[in-house]
Amino acid sequence: MLFALICRDKEGAQDLRLNTREAHLTYVSESGPLVKLGGPLLDDSGERMIGSLLIIDVPDMKAAREWAESDPYKKAGLFQTVDVLPWRATVGVSLDQ
């Protein structure tokens, strides 16, 4: 089942994001095909990272929340909010395996 993780950074946490980025990217890459799509949310200028959006494929909400809680960004306290929502691809590129 697909889930969207919409994560918003705490205000003024740019340095924390940059210092934790390598560990986050390693976590994502080591998750293999579980992560279907992901990247940073940007401010209005399109320059500064202010959060993250990930689409993951896991069995259920419990697994989605566990994966989100294990993200180094989350563990470092980067996020102000993390929303985990069931999601269905309807338009665009298929995310099926």
C-alpha positions, 0 to 999 in steps of 0.5 A: 500500500502506498503512503505519502509522508509530508514532513515540514521542518521546524523554523530555522532548522536549515543547518540541522537539515544539512548536517543530517542530510547524508544520514537521511539519504543513506536511510532512504537508499538502504530502504531499497524499493520501499521508497517510490519517490521522494525529495525536499519541499522548497520555499516560495523561491524554490531555493531553500529546503523546508520539508520532505515529501516521500511516497513509500510502499509498505503493508500498512499504516503501522509500517509507514509510521515506523519507517517515518519514525526511524528516519534520521531527520525525524530522530534528529528533531528536524520536523515540526510535523509529519503527516502519514497518509494513505495515497493512491497514484491516479495520474502520471507515472505508475509507481507499481513494481 
